[in-house]
Amino acid sequence: MNKTSIYGLTLEQLAAWLLAHGHKRFRATQVWDWLYRKRVTDFAAMTDVHKECLQLLEEHYAIQTLNEHLKQESADGTIKFLFKLQDGNLIETVLMRHKYGLSVCVTTQVGCNIGCSFCASGLLAKSRDLTSGEIVGQIMKAQQHLDNAGQDERVSHVVVMGIGEPFDNFDNMVDFLEVIKDHKGLAIGARHITVSTSGLADKIVAFTDANLQVNLAVSLHAPNDELRTRIMKINRAIPIDRLMKSIDYYLEKANRRITLEYILLKDVNDRKEHALELAELIGDRRQLATVNLIPYNPVDEHSQYQRSEQQSVSAFYDVLKKQGINCSVRLEHGTDIDAACGQLRSKQIREA
């Protein structure tokens, strides 16, 4: 029988569970320290925790619920992990090196139902949500890889942008964020965490109300409904006007910057007129909005899309800057391996 990952419990949830089972609250802090500071992978290694407490935990929980199935390493230091879950499903996690630190991109679902027409993640439909423990487990696996390398490095940044729609797995995602932010554990700063959504407007409002203090990125990818519906079917259910109203709610209540992600597709959404239309859509929001222009990683199954020419990327960027829009071009990582999110997983499943 598969056990639940103990990584899925916040410190408060672990303390409440132990109290309900007749143990002192301080045991939770002890266990937490062994999990996230000492990063042991076996309950038996928790030498200062009462034996009865450890036996209870081992009966109900597991520490290791992900196994490394495959690992690809890029010349730029990027590592893409393919993990096998207890039920045999495969998920991707990416460790990236930046000048500002080490970031991990985590997956939140097995497959994706959003169905963006350019994306490798949606090649396989969603079969289930990941538990919060399975999401935390990805960070722990990446950190354990760093620990084993012996360079005293730590994961400093997290992006929730892997396979799946994070806001479609909202509660588990929130618990995941609470675990990795906890100052007694991994202590990853809220300002070093970014959650990306394809635009679930109601969940953007709920995310705002939760006041998690983490960064928000919204996958926009088009400046008008006709074009966005063509490349992102979610726009049929949540058109741009409704999406922008939820963004306004976030900007007004959270008073935090937001990133609008825009994948540049050759001769589809990368013309100067698209840039002008995007600038007009952003309008007065420009003080708190940044556009992140993303070079497209081609996917064999989506051969109708190609990467924009460099001159088109530069021209698009220049138009936005001249319109007073904060923007940047995303640095690429792992281009010599299966770079597109979901690409390695779908390839492995096809070849199995």
C-alpha positions, 0 to 999 in steps of 0.5 A: 500500500502506498503511503502519503508523503510526510512532505505534504504536511505543514508544520502546523498540520504535523503538530496537530496530527501528532497531538491528536495521536498522543505526542507532544507538540515539540516532536513536530519541530524535531521531525521538521528539523530532520526533514528540512534542515538535516534532510534525512530520507529515513525516519530511523535517522531521526535519532532524538525523536521518541521511538514510538513517535517514529513508529507511528510516523512510519506506519502512516507516512513515507519520506521518499515517494519519488524515484529518479527515472531519468536525468538530463544535464545541459551544458549550461548546468540545467538539470531536467529530472524525470521522476516516477511516482508511487503509482507509476506516473512520470513527472518533470522537474527542472533545476536551473542555475542563474546568476542570482542562485539556483531555482527549481521549476516544479510540476503540479499535475500529472498531465494538463487539461488546459490544452494550449496549442503550442505546449508539450505539457498538454500532449497528455491529458491530466490524469490526476493532481499531485499531492502537496507532498509530491510537489514538495518532494520535487524540491527535496529531490533537487536539494538532495542532488545538490547535497550529494554534490558536496558544494554546499549549495541550496535551492534559493528560488522556486517557479511553479511553472511545470506540467499542469495548471497550478491553480487547478490544484489550488489547495495542494499548491497552497500547502506546498507554498506554506511548507517551502516558505516556513522559516524553520524548514527550507526557508525559501523567501516568498519573494523568491517564489513565482506561481504561473497560471494560464488565467483562471480568473476566480483562482487569481482572486482566491490567490490574492485573498490568501495573501501568500506574498509570492509572485504571480505570473499570468500566461497571456500570449496574445493581445486580443480574444480572437488570437488568444482563443486560437492558441489557448482554448481556455480563453473561450471560457475566460476571455481577456476582459474577465482575466484582466479584471481579476488581474486588476483585483490582484494589483489593487489588493496585493499592490505587487508587481505581476508578470505577463508571460508572452511566448513569441510564435513566428508570424502568429503573435510576434508582429509590431501591431501585436506589440502595440495592441499588447501595450494598449491592453496593459494601459494604466497597469504598466506601473505594476506589470512586466512583460516577459517575452519567451522564445519558443521551444519547438515541439514536434507534435506542434509543428505549426509553430516555429520560433520567432526570428531574433529580429522579430523578438528585438522589434517586439521588445523595442515597441513595448519599451517605446510604449513605456512597458517594462519588459524582458526577454527570458534567458533560455536554459537547457536548449541542448536537452528536451527544453520544452516543459513536458517534452521529456515526459511525453517522449518517454511515455511514447517510447515505453 
